[in-house]
Amino acid sequence: MMQWKKYSVENNYLPITGAFAFFICIASFFFQSWLAFFVGVFIVMLLSFNHLYKLKVGEGLLFDNKKVREKYFPGEEGEWVLDFHNKGVPIMKARLSVSFHDSVTPHDQLANKKSSIYEVTVPFSISYKQKMSVTIPFTAEKRGTSRISKIELMIPHFFGLGETILEKNFHSMQEALVYPKTLNVHNKQSLLTSKQGESPVSLSLFEDTLSPVGTREYHYSDSFNRIHWKASARRQSLQTKLYDKVTENGWNIAINIGDDSFITDHLEEILSGVADLAYFYVKQNIPFSVCINIRHAGTTPFYYIMPGTGKEHLQKVLEAIALIDVHTSVYPFEKMLAYYASHLESQPFFLLAGQYAPEKRDILRKIAEKGTSIYELMVNEQSASIVKKSFSPKRGMIS
């Protein structure tokens, strides 16, 4: 539960009204008018109750900053759910203002947008000891993380004599994570390789002889040493061993979001192209790792996702991409490449996603000397493609 920052805005005529009521009370004794006296006392009591209400309102209002992370694809609908519990005086005819990042778009057509922040205002009333939830529906709009950054409650005083404002700027534990859109990489089928390796695939010329998966009927063209004698004895007919099909595969994607001062202008296109490749790798059962030059606490000084495949690995990658913020702390790209070359598990294929300074080619030469094939992701607004980087051992040049 959180506490509120509280301040009041009073009507400019309130001090004059108080002085006028006091004057009427004094004047009633001179004119011996009980009616004037009761009017003056009524106004004084009204102002006193208004002052007391101003002091007490909001003291028992609690907001549950619950930890929730919902994940959405662009175009999906969701909602913010704000839970309140009032242990103080009732709040009537107030207005609740909620601000959040524009990765999601509210359904309220009257919502205000300033810079990258939406502000939605809804009516709010809550009685003593009442619990209530306020829902604000939205549609996931673009890649990123949206959080509620500010809640403001405007509570009117009696008869319009001002209002009390409860305000809280806070780190919301409720998040809406929007996955990136995909940008089609039109030549990604060329990434499939026919070299011998350890990655399981459905079709390949190579097999992993240490990983048998079953048997089948013997064909006259089968090698004699592939006969499974025990299975043949059980079935009273010759059986041939079957092994997993394997190939050389495995990619590392190195994402460069920009240098120390500027985020690249093509960040969204780069991340959308990487998302398309991530779906493709998982569909083809190709293991891949991801390096992102964002500073990260831990043994690895930048954000690194170890090699893997499958739906859980895909989700981890998509979440990492969605969490990239243009205001994040950038780790130097060339230092990230150097660390990868020296400390991390090398993959047969290496993809550069983002701008790269040609004068730093020595790092790529070190990676290529391990037998790694180097590619670059080229993007525009409509599509993307992958280009193989030719490497010259003599000069260490990349083209």
LUMDRENKOL-808939 format. One line per 8 residues: number of its first residue (from 1); for each residue y, x, z of C-alpha. Coordinates in Angstrom, 2 decimals, padded with zeros to 5 digits. Example, Ala and Ser with C-alpha at 12.3 -4.5 7.8 and 13.67 -1.06 7.14 Angstrom:
BEGIN
1) -004.50/012.30/007.80 | -001.06/013.67/007.14
***
This chain:
BEGIN
1) 000.00/000.00/000.00 | 003.49/001.22/-000.76 | 006.94/000.90/000.84 | 010.06/-000.28/-000.94 | 013.51/001.19/-001.41 | 015.86/-001.61/-000.40 | 019.52/-002.31/-001.04 | 021.70/-005.42/-001.26
9) 024.36/-006.65/-003.63 | 026.70/-009.20/-002.01 | 029.04/-011.75/-003.50 | 032.64/-010.48/-003.64 | 033.88/-013.67/-001.97 | 031.53/-013.35/001.02 | 034.02/-011.51/003.31 | 036.76/-013.98/002.34
17) 034.41/-016.89/003.10 | 033.63/-015.43/006.53 | 037.31/-014.96/007.35 | 038.07/-018.48/006.13 | 035.32/-019.96/008.36 | 036.69/-018.08/011.38 | 040.19/-019.33/010.60 | 038.95/-022.95/010.41
25) 037.30/-022.63/013.85 | 040.51/-021.34/015.38 | 042.64/-023.93/013.60 | 040.36/-026.80/014.78 | 041.50/-026.19/018.39 | 045.15/-026.54/017.42 | 044.59/-029.68/015.37 | 041.90/-030.96/017.75
33) 039.61/-031.71/014.81 | 035.91/-031.73/015.55 | 035.14/-032.06/011.84 | 037.00/-028.80/011.03 | 035.24/-027.12/013.95 | 031.77/-028.17/012.75 | 032.57/-027.09/009.16 | 033.68/-023.67/010.41
41) 030.61/-023.29/012.65 | 028.31/-024.40/009.80 | 029.76/-021.78/007.46 | 029.47/-019.07/010.14 | 025.83/-020.05/010.84 | 025.11/-020.04/007.09 | 026.55/-016.56/006.74 | 024.61/-015.39/009.82
49) 021.32/-016.72/008.48 | 022.12/-015.15/005.13 | 022.72/-011.79/006.83 | 019.53/-012.09/008.89 | 017.53/-013.01/005.76 | 019.01/-010.02/003.98 | 017.83/-007.74/006.79 | 014.31/-009.15/007.03
57) 013.39/-010.01/003.44 | 010.92/-007.64/001.84 | 009.90/-005.91/005.09 | 006.42/-007.38/005.00 | 005.91/-007.40/001.24 | 003.05/-005.07/000.28 | 001.98/-003.98/-003.19 | -001.54/-002.68/-003.74
65) -001.30/000.42/-005.94 | -004.97/000.24/-006.84 | -006.71/002.89/-008.93 | -007.76/001.41/-012.28 | -008.19/003.07/-015.68 | -008.89/000.73/-018.56 | -009.65/002.13/-022.03 | -008.55/000.47/-025.26
73) -008.68/000.99/-028.99 | -005.42/000.27/-030.87 | -005.07/-003.47/-031.39 | -007.14/-004.50/-028.37 | -005.59/-006.76/-025.72 | -005.38/-006.13/-022.00 | -003.19/-006.90/-019.01 | -001.52/-005.36/-015.98
81) -002.64/-007.00/-012.75 | -000.23/-006.53/-009.81 | -001.49/-007.60/-006.38 | 000.99/-008.54/-003.63 | 000.56/-009.56/000.02 | 003.54/-010.95/001.95 | 003.52/-010.57/005.73 | 007.24/-011.26/006.08
89) 009.71/-014.03/005.34 | 009.10/-016.16/002.21 | 010.58/-015.01/-001.08 | 011.70/-017.79/-003.40 | 013.02/-017.81/-006.98 | 013.04/-014.02/-007.27 | 012.66/-011.98/-010.47 | 010.07/-009.22/-010.81
97) 010.86/-006.42/-013.29 | 008.03/-004.10/-014.39 | 008.52/-000.94/-016.51 | 005.78/000.95/-018.38 | 005.22/003.35/-021.30 | 005.14/001.97/-024.84 | 001.55/002.99/-025.62 | 000.99/-000.72/-024.96
105) 003.24/-003.55/-026.17 | 003.86/-006.62/-023.92 | 003.33/-010.11/-025.30 | 006.66/-011.23/-023.81 | 009.10/-011.48/-026.73 | 012.04/-011.12/-024.32 | 010.91/-007.71/-023.07 | 013.52/-004.96/-023.26
113) 012.74/-001.51/-024.67 | 014.76/001.58/-023.84 | 013.60/004.84/-025.40 | 009.81/004.77/-024.87 | 009.82/002.37/-021.89 | 009.26/-001.39/-021.93 | 010.77/-003.58/-019.20 | 009.30/-007.04/-018.58
121) 010.86/-009.57/-016.17 | 008.88/-012.50/-014.74 | 009.64/-015.14/-012.05 | 008.29/-014.37/-008.60 | 007.84/-016.47/-005.44 | 005.54/-015.83/-002.50 | 005.15/-017.57/000.87 | 004.48/-016.13/004.32
129) 000.97/-014.55/004.59 | 000.27/-015.36/000.97 | -001.65/-013.09/-001.39 | -000.95/-013.36/-005.10 | -001.50/-011.54/-008.39 | 000.98/-011.22/-011.25 | -000.52/-010.58/-014.70 | 001.39/-009.13/-017.65
137) -000.61/-009.29/-020.90 | -000.20/-006.57/-023.54 | -001.68/-005.17/-026.75 | -002.73/-001.52/-027.11 | -000.31/-000.04/-029.62 | -000.70/003.74/-030.02 | -002.44/006.83/-028.66 | -001.47/007.76/-025.15
145) -001.55/006.74/-021.51 | 000.60/003.91/-020.23 | 001.39/003.62/-016.52 | 003.68/001.36/-014.55 | 006.58/003.65/-013.75 | 008.86/001.25/-011.87 | 008.74/-002.11/-010.08 | 011.94/-003.91/-009.13
153) 012.17/-007.21/-007.26 | 015.52/-009.06/-007.29 | 015.65/-011.62/-004.44 | 018.60/-014.08/-004.37 | 020.38/-014.90/-001.10 | 021.21/-018.42/000.10 | 023.48/-020.41/-002.20 | 023.98/-017.45/-004.52
161) 025.73/-015.32/-001.89 | 024.28/-012.11/-003.35 | 020.83/-010.62/-003.75 | 018.51/-008.05/-002.20 | 016.80/-005.60/-004.52 | 013.46/-003.98/-003.69 | 012.76/-001.01/-005.91 | 009.99/001.53/-006.24
169) 009.67/004.44/-008.64 | 006.14/005.71/-008.14 | 003.07/007.29/-009.70 | 000.99/004.31/-010.69 | -002.76/004.53/-010.11 | -003.26/001.79/-012.71 | -003.52/003.20/-016.25 | -004.09/001.91/-019.75
177) -005.65/004.65/-021.86 | -005.31/004.07/-025.61 | -007.67/006.01/-027.87 | -006.26/007.60/-031.03 | -006.42/006.03/-034.45 | -008.52/007.93/-036.98 | -007.12/009.70/-040.04 | -009.79/010.00/-042.71
185) -010.89/013.58/-043.41 | -012.04/012.97/-046.97 | -014.22/016.07/-047.48 | -015.99/016.12/-044.10 | -019.41/015.70/-045.75 | -019.04/019.32/-046.90 | -019.40/020.35/-043.24 | -023.13/019.63/-043.36
193) -025.00/022.92/-043.71 | -028.52/023.76/-044.90 | -028.84/027.04/-043.02 | -031.59/027.54/-040.44 | -030.53/027.04/-036.87 | -031.21/025.10/-033.66 | -029.40/021.77/-034.13 | -031.74/018.76/-034.68
201) -031.05/016.70/-037.82 | -032.87/013.99/-039.76 | -033.21/016.01/-042.98 | -033.60/019.77/-043.27 | -035.75/022.44/-044.91 | -036.21/024.12/-041.53 | -038.28/023.15/-038.48 | -038.36/024.14/-034.83
209) -041.98/025.27/-034.30 | -041.47/025.24/-030.53 | -040.61/021.55/-030.55 | -043.58/019.44/-031.83 | -042.90/015.73/-032.14 | -046.27/014.34/-033.27 | -048.90/014.43/-036.00 | -049.72/012.83/-039.35
217) -052.62/012.73/-041.78 | -053.42/016.08/-043.36 | -052.35/016.59/-047.01 | -054.00/019.12/-049.30 | -050.61/020.91/-049.69 | -050.24/021.46/-045.90 | -050.65/024.95/-044.50 | -054.01/025.50/-042.77
225) -052.36/026.89/-039.61 | -050.49/023.60/-039.08 | -053.67/021.62/-038.40 | -053.72/020.07/-034.92 | -057.38/020.60/-033.99 | -057.43/018.54/-030.78 | -055.81/015.53/-032.47 | -058.17/015.94/-035.44
233) -061.18/015.87/-033.09 | -059.95/012.70/-031.37 | -059.30/010.83/-034.62 | -062.23/012.28/-036.55 | -059.89/013.29/-039.39 | -057.61/016.26/-040.01 | -054.12/015.91/-038.48 | -051.03/017.99/-039.32
241) -048.44/019.00/-036.70 | -044.90/017.63/-037.06 | -041.85/019.51/-035.75 | -038.17/018.70/-035.24 | -036.00/019.28/-038.28 | -033.25/021.78/-037.42 | -030.27/023.39/-039.07 | -027.46/025.77/-038.18
249) -024.67/023.62/-036.85 | -022.14/023.61/-034.08 | -018.38/023.49/-034.26 | -015.48/024.45/-032.06 | -012.21/022.64/-032.68 | -009.12/024.56/-031.56 | -006.18/022.13/-031.28 | -002.66/023.58/-031.29
257) -000.17/020.98/-030.03 | 002.77/023.40/-030.50 | 004.41/026.49/-029.06 | 006.13/026.99/-025.70 | 009.28/025.15/-026.73 | 008.36/022.56/-029.35 | 005.57/020.10/-029.99 | 004.44/020.09/-033.61
265) 005.88/017.32/-035.78 | 002.39/016.50/-037.07 | 000.75/016.11/-033.66 | -000.38/012.50/-034.19 | -001.85/013.24/-037.63 | -003.71/016.28/-036.27 | -005.16/014.34/-033.33 | -006.13/011.42/-035.58
273) -007.93/013.83/-037.93 | -009.75/015.43/-035.00 | -010.78/011.95/-033.78 | -012.26/011.18/-037.21 | -014.24/014.44/-037.11 | -015.45/013.70/-033.56 | -016.94/010.38/-034.73 | -018.53/012.16/-037.70
281) -020.06/014.96/-035.57 | -021.59/012.47/-033.15 | -022.97/010.31/-035.98 | -024.56/013.41/-037.57 | -025.76/014.71/-034.17 | -023.70/017.89/-034.60 | -022.78/019.60/-031.30 | -019.11/020.52/-030.94
289) -016.69/021.85/-028.37 | -012.92/021.37/-028.12 | -010.12/023.72/-027.01 | -006.61/022.32/-026.47 | -003.71/024.64/-025.65 | -002.62/022.67/-022.59 | -002.39/024.53/-019.30 | -005.25/023.57/-017.03
297) -006.11/024.58/-013.48 | -009.51/026.19/-013.12 | -011.57/029.07/-014.46 | -010.52/028.32/-018.04 | -006.69/028.39/-018.24 | -006.53/025.71/-020.94 | -008.26/022.37/-021.54 | -011.80/023.03/-022.71
305) -014.69/020.64/-023.39 | -018.07/022.34/-023.57 | -020.37/021.87/-026.59 | -022.19/018.56/-026.67 | -022.90/015.43/-028.65 | -023.66/011.77/-028.06 | -021.54/008.81/-026.97 | -020.60/010.25/-023.57
313) -019.38/013.46/-025.19 | -017.39/011.46/-027.74 | -015.76/009.42/-024.99 | -014.80/012.59/-023.14 | -013.16/014.01/-026.28 | -011.30/010.78/-027.10 | -009.99/010.56/-023.54 | -008.78/014.17/-023.69
321) -006.92/013.44/-026.93 | -005.41/010.25/-025.50 | -004.13/012.14/-022.43 | -002.17/014.70/-024.47 | 001.50/014.19/-023.64 | 004.49/015.58/-025.53 | 005.96/016.62/-022.17 | 002.91/018.59/-021.09
329) 002.89/022.32/-020.33 | 001.78/024.27/-023.42 | -000.54/027.28/-023.21 | 000.07/029.96/-025.92 | -002.27/029.27/-028.82 | -003.05/032.93/-029.58 | -003.99/033.50/-025.92 | -006.32/030.51/-026.09
337) -008.03/031.94/-029.18 | -008.36/035.35/-027.52 | -009.91/033.78/-024.44 | -012.34/031.79/-026.59 | -013.39/034.94/-028.49 | -013.99/036.89/-025.27 | -015.30/034.38/-022.72 | -016.61/031.16/-024.25
345) -019.77/030.20/-026.08 | -019.30/030.97/-029.77 | -020.16/028.27/-032.33 | -021.28/028.92/-035.95 | -018.17/027.14/-037.25 | -014.57/027.27/-036.03 | -011.87/024.75/-036.98 | -008.13/025.41/-036.61
353) -006.30/022.12/-036.00 | -002.56/022.75/-035.97 | -000.04/025.37/-036.99 | -001.12/028.98/-036.78 | 000.98/032.15/-037.05 | -000.50/034.44/-039.75 | 000.62/037.55/-037.85 | -001.98/036.73/-035.18
361) -004.86/037.18/-037.66 | -006.55/039.93/-035.58 | -007.84/037.28/-033.17 | -009.44/035.34/-036.01 | -010.96/038.52/-037.39 | -012.60/039.12/-034.02 | -014.05/035.61/-034.10 | -015.20/035.97/-037.72
369) -016.94/039.29/-036.98 | -019.43/037.34/-034.85 | -020.58/035.53/-037.99 | -018.41/032.48/-037.42 | -017.11/030.57/-040.45 | -013.44/029.65/-040.04 | -011.87/026.46/-041.41 | -008.46/024.82/-041.14
377) -007.60/021.11/-040.86 | -004.86/020.19/-043.35 | -003.11/016.87/-042.64 | -000.53/014.54/-044.13 | 000.48/010.97/-043.29 | -002.27/009.35/-045.36 | -005.34/011.59/-045.12 | -006.66/014.98/-044.09
385) -008.99/017.63/-045.48 | -010.73/020.79/-044.35 | -010.15/024.11/-046.07 | -012.34/027.18/-045.62 | -010.40/030.32/-044.72 | -011.50/033.33/-046.77 | -011.57/036.50/-044.70 | -011.02/040.06/-045.97
393) -012.79/042.67/-043.80 | -010.59/045.44/-045.13 | -007.21/043.99/-044.29 | -008.15/041.21/-041.91 | -006.30/038.78/-044.10 | -006.89/035.04/-044.13 | -006.04/032.85/-047.09
***
